[in-house]
Every structure is written in C-alpha cells, then in structure tokens.
Amino acid sequence: MTIHQHSFLGGMTISAIPDMAKVVFSHGLTSTFRDGFIPMVRNFRTFKLAAQEVKDAGTALDMVLDSRAMAIYDITDDFGRHTAFERGLSSLSTRFGIVSLMAPWNAALKQFSGLVTMTTIMRASQRVAAGKGTARDIRNLASSGIDADLARRISMEFSIYGDEQDGILLAKAGDWDDNGAREAFRVAVVREVDRIIVTPGQDRPLWMSTELGKTVGQFKSFSISSMQRTMLAGFQQRDAATLNGAMLSLGLGAVTYWAKETIAGRETSEDPKVWAVEALDWSGLTGWLMDANGGLEKATRGTLGLSMITGKPISRYATRNAPGALLGPTLDAASDIFQATGAIAAGDFKQSDLHTVRQLIPTQNLFWLRTLFDRVEAATGDALGLPDTAQAKSR
C-alpha cells in the first residue's frame, strides 16, 4: 500500500490547491479576510500564537502525525503492534508526507482555518450570551454541539482569560477553569477544521471496511468524505458563503489543472469545455461522482461520461487502465506489472513499457522530482534502443 502511495500520490499537494477555498465555503469571504488574512498580515507573531491554540485543541498536527494524509492513504484503520516491517512502512508513509510537502501544507491550512473557526465560534458565543445571537449563530453553534448555556460559559471564560490583539482572539483555553466549556470549545474547533480541510473519518460506507473493500476503495475515502462535508453541507447551507466558496473552488481547480499539465510537460487545452470539466474535477466539489464518471468512461471507452462533451478523457484518469479505474490502484499496479513482464518475455519491450515500469518506482511522481525521472526515462530508452511509441505521461 505504501508503494502505491509513493508511486501515485507525488502530486497530491498540487491537487490540494482548491483546499484554500474551503475556508470561504464554510465561513464566507468577509470572515475569512477579517479573521484570517488581515490578522495574519498585520501581526504574524500573534497569528502564530493563535495557531498554537489550534494545535492545543488537537488538530493541525500533520507535521507530527500526518493524520490527514494517512487517512487519505486508508492506512489508519488497522489495529495491533504489527511486525517490524509493517511499522517501517508506516514510518516511511509519514516521511513521504514531508517530502511531498503534503504534511506542511495540511498543517498550515488547518492552522489558518482553525484561527477563523475559533474566532467565529467565540464571537457567535458572545452574541448568544448577550442575547443578540442570530438564527445562524444559534444554528452553527448547535451543529458543533454548543447550546446557549455552553455559549454563555465559553464567553465568560474568554472574558476572564482570553485576549484580543489586532483582531485575533486568543482564547487561552488551557487556562480556563470550566473544563466542560474548554472541552466543548476545542471539540467544536477540531470538528469544523476537519470538515473544512477534509480529513476522512467515518464517512465511508461499510463495504469499504472489508478487506476487499479496502483494496477496491483505496484512495477513495477522500472523495467520499468530500461529498459529505462539502457538497451536501453546501446544499444545506445555501448562502452566499457557499456560492463564493464554490466559485473560488472552481477557479482554483482550473489553476490545479494548469499546474498539473505544466509540471507533466503537457500542453493545456485551448477548448473552454475542457477547462470547465477539468476545473470541476480538480475543485473537489463533486466528490466520488468524478470517480464514478472516470470508471464509466473506461468501461465504455469514452462513449459515455463527460468525455462526450470534451471529446477527450479527464486528465486525472487519462493514464489509468480499466482495472485501475474500476477496481482500485492495487489491480492497476498488478496489471502494469503483467504488461511489463509480458513484454520482456515476448521480446517486445517498448518505450511505453519502460514508462509503465517507471510508474511503479516509489517517488517517481513527486512534482519536484518528476522532470528528473522524465529525463532518466528518455535517456534509458535511447540507450536501450527501444522502439519509440506514443508515450503517455506519468500519473
């Protein structure tokens, strides 16, 4: 499983660019800038203190735990001490989160979203405690498990121990006397942060907890959780924040498409329809629906699915074979291995087969190493005199 992760997920940090829109999706443009960007620029030292408060709540610890990436890899659901080899693979997985820059990216985004979330919860609690809470304040606090009494207690503890510096609210919850208020406040922050920066949890269907389900559904827990926490939550929210967040997600999805194609050495399309479909795919708004579309396109050879609109497969699925699209990366890797070994045995090893072997090498798809692997692959093919066939770019 670690091999799949290291071979396929080297560009996951680039894929996570649309995560920046999730804060707007949840809190709106005004709160994001007022409680996040402006305080960060105005007083970064105080911003770091607030970020530490987010860590104390029990989230944004990806530099140590790599919890979000591990959940996306689907390797956090095993129990027991395991063998030394298995523990070594787990350790290697956490190191991969560092070298791929996913861990620092997640930590930074969770700290930022946590700061906005803490400020939003605190201000809503203060308004409710003062009898000035809006229906939205009451609804949002209730969704986080905070009723009017807890809001009053949180507001009271903040008035005693909290501080405000340049628009940044420092809760200092570790000093609070009311343990119940502190626990409710921190649980609400962690819940909201894990919803904004989607961290897969108990959103998966039960069949994905079976051994076969884990194999077929590997790397799909993120898209399932994203559907639950982003799209369905947005449908229920139905406000300006949802609209602004969706538009920003689509914009950042287009940026991700451009970045992915540029890093891979491919030309971006000049067709607006392709850009629209790619932006929708990379935005993460549609969750597992795009996975279903990719499987449908592979199963029907492009006669059904969004490729009917654009005339070409979505870039994220273009290099996947049918078994990989339908049955997961383990079957994808097995199919590639059989293809390569079969070509060697038949004496028909081509440049495309060399590319298939390259795709199985750990770290081959790290976005900052990809160009080096491309050059080594091309030089190896030339040195071996392999027939030059239409070569697909790596995943």
VENMO-V29327 format. One record per residue. N is the residue number from 1. RES is the residue in one letter. PSI is psi in radians with two decimals (NA if undefined). Layout:
N:RES:PSI  N:RES:PSI
This chain:
1:M:-0.67  2:T:-0.62  3:I:-0.76  4:H:-0.80  5:Q:-0.82  6:H:-0.44  7:S:-0.61  8:F:-0.46  9:L:0.45  10:G:-0.38  11:G:0.32  12:M:-0.46  13:T:-0.71  14:I:-0.69  15:S:-0.38  16:A:0.06  17:I:-0.74  18:P:-0.19  19:D:-0.49  20:M:-0.44  21:A:-0.30  22:K:-0.52  23:V:-0.77  24:V:-0.70  25:F:-0.66  26:S:-0.73  27:H:-0.22  28:G:2.82  29:L:-0.77  30:T:-0.89  31:S:-0.66  32:T:-0.75  33:F:-0.74  34:R:-0.74  35:D:-0.07  36:G:-1.28  37:F:-0.83  38:I:-0.85  39:P:-0.63  40:M:-0.72  41:V:-0.67  42:R:-0.70  43:N:1.47  44:F:-0.52  45:R:-0.79  46:T:-0.59  47:F:-0.71  48:K:-0.62  49:L:-0.72  50:A:-0.64  51:A:-0.63  52:Q:-0.60  53:E:-0.65  54:V:-0.74  55:K:-0.71  56:D:-0.48  57:A:-0.33  58:G:0.37  59:T:3.10  60:A:0.59  61:L:0.49  62:D:-0.44  63:M:-0.39  64:V:-0.87  65:L:-0.43  66:D:0.69  67:S:-0.71  68:R:-0.81  69:A:-0.71  70:M:-0.64  71:A:-0.67  72:I:-0.64  73:Y:-0.26  74:D:0.73  75:I:0.48  76:T:0.14  77:D:0.27  78:D:2.64  79:F:2.73  80:G:2.96  81:R:-0.42  82:H:3.05  83:T:2.95  84:A:-0.64  85:F:-0.77  86:E:-0.69  87:R:-0.60  88:G:-0.71  89:L:-0.69  90:S:-0.74  91:S:-0.69  92:L:-0.61  93:S:-0.74  94:T:-0.63  95:R:-0.58  96:F:-0.58  97:G:-0.48  98:I:-0.89  99:V:-0.46  100:S:-0.06  101:L:0.17  102:M:-0.69  103:A:-0.89  104:P:-0.60  105:W:-0.85  106:N:-0.77  107:A:-0.78  108:A:-0.79  109:L:-0.66  110:K:-0.64  111:Q:-0.75  112:F:-0.86  113:S:-0.57  114:G:-0.66  115:L:-0.82  116:V:-0.71  117:T:-0.80  118:M:-0.76  119:T:-0.73  120:T:-0.80  121:I:-0.75  122:M:-0.80  123:R:-0.68  124:A:-0.70  125:S:-0.70  126:Q:-0.72  127:R:-0.74  128:V:-0.72  129:A:-0.56  130:A:0.05  131:G:0.31  132:K:0.23  133:G:2.42  134:T:2.97  135:A:-0.61  136:R:-0.72  137:D:-0.85  138:I:-0.73  139:R:-0.78  140:N:-0.70  141:L:-0.71  142:A:-0.64  143:S:-0.36  144:S:0.15  145:G:0.35  146:I:2.01  147:D:-3.05  148:A:-0.66  149:D:-0.78  150:L:-0.65  151:A:-0.73  152:R:-0.75  153:R:-0.69  154:I:-0.78  155:S:-0.68  156:M:-0.77  157:E:-0.66  158:F:-0.67  159:S:-0.46  160:I:-0.82  161:Y:-0.35  162:G:3.02  163:D:2.68  164:E:2.17  165:Q:2.03  166:D:0.74  167:G:-0.04  168:I:2.15  169:L:2.04  170:L:1.84  171:A:-0.63  172:K:0.82  173:A:-0.40  174:G:-0.35  175:D:-0.11  176:W:2.53  177:D:-0.54  178:D:1.73  179:N:-0.64  180:G:-0.73  181:A:-0.74  182:R:-0.77  183:E:-0.77  184:A:-0.72  185:F:-0.83  186:R:-0.68  187:V:-0.71  188:A:-0.71  189:V:-0.84  190:V:-0.75  191:R:-0.79  192:E:-0.68  193:V:-0.75  194:D:-0.34  195:R:-0.68  196:I:-0.99  197:I:1.57  198:V:2.02  199:T:1.89  200:P:2.40  201:G:-2.09  202:Q:0.54  203:D:-0.25  204:R:2.59  205:P:2.77  206:L:-0.57  207:W:-0.38  208:M:-0.05  209:S:-0.15  210:T:2.87  211:E:-0.75  212:L:-0.71  213:G:-0.65  214:K:-0.62  215:T:-0.85  216:V:-0.65  217:G:0.21  218:Q:2.37  219:F:0.08  220:K:-0.10  221:S:-0.55  222:F:-0.81  223:S:-0.60  224:I:-0.79  225:S:-0.65  226:S:-0.68  227:M:-0.77  228:Q:-0.78  229:R:-0.29  230:T:-1.14  231:M:-0.94  232:L:-0.66  233:A:-0.65  234:G:-0.68  235:F:-0.62  236:Q:-0.59  237:Q:-0.88  238:R:1.00  239:D:-3.04  240:A:-0.57  241:A:-0.70  242:T:-0.78  243:L:-0.82  244:N:-0.75  245:G:-0.69  246:A:-0.75  247:M:-0.74  248:L:-0.65  249:S:-0.75  250:L:-0.73  251:G:-0.79  252:L:-0.48  253:G:-0.69  254:A:-0.69  255:V:-0.71  256:T:-0.75  257:Y:-0.82  258:W:-0.79  259:A:-0.75  260:K:-0.81  261:E:-0.67  262:T:-0.79  263:I:-0.62  264:A:-0.09  265:G:0.38  266:R:2.68  267:E:2.38  268:T:2.67  269:S:2.68  270:E:0.05  271:D:2.10  272:P:-0.53  273:K:-0.67  274:V:-0.77  275:W:-0.70  276:A:-0.79  277:V:-0.73  278:E:-0.71  279:A:-0.71  280:L:-0.73  281:D:-0.92  282:W:-0.30  283:S:-0.47  284:G:0.07  285:L:-0.55  286:T:-0.06  287:G:-2.30  288:W:-0.15  289:L:-0.63  290:M:-0.54  291:D:-0.74  292:A:-0.70  293:N:-0.73  294:G:-0.73  295:G:-0.68  296:L:-0.72  297:E:-0.71  298:K:-0.70  299:A:-0.53  300:T:0.14  301:R:0.68  302:G:0.05  303:T:-0.35  304:L:2.68  305:G:-3.05  306:L:-0.32  307:S:-0.33  308:M:-0.49  309:I:-0.77  310:T:-0.36  311:G:0.08  312:K:2.68  313:P:2.71  314:I:2.42  315:S:-0.58  316:R:-0.39  317:Y:-0.01  318:A:-0.64  319:T:0.04  320:R:2.48  321:N:2.97  322:A:-0.79  323:P:-0.69  324:G:-0.70  325:A:-0.61  326:L:-0.60  327:L:0.14  328:G:2.95  329:P:-0.44  330:T:-0.80  331:L:-0.58  332:D:-0.83  333:A:-0.72  334:A:-0.73  335:S:-0.72  336:D:-0.70  337:I:-0.79  338:F:-0.64  339:Q:-0.78  340:A:-0.83  341:T:-0.62  342:G:-0.71  343:A:-0.67  344:I:-0.78  345:A:-0.60  346:A:-0.05  347:G:0.49  348:D:0.69  349:F:2.13  350:K:3.08  351:Q:-0.64  352:S:-0.57  353:D:-0.65  354:L:-0.69  355:H:-0.66  356:T:-0.75  357:V:-0.71  358:R:-0.65  359:Q:-0.28  360:L:-0.09  361:I:2.24  362:P:2.47  363:T:0.06  364:Q:-0.37  365:N:0.20  366:L:2.22  367:F:-0.46  368:W:-0.05  369:L:-0.12  370:R:-0.74  371:T:-0.68  372:L:-0.78  373:F:-0.65  374:D:-0.75  375:R:-0.71  376:V:-0.71  377:E:-0.81  378:A:-0.74  379:A:-0.67  380:T:-0.75  381:G:-0.71  382:D:-0.70  383:A:-0.61  384:L:-0.13  385:G:0.64  386:L:2.52  387:P:2.36  388:D:1.90  389:T:3.00  390:A:2.02  391:Q:2.17  392:A:2.54  393:K:2.70  394:S:2.84  395:R:NA
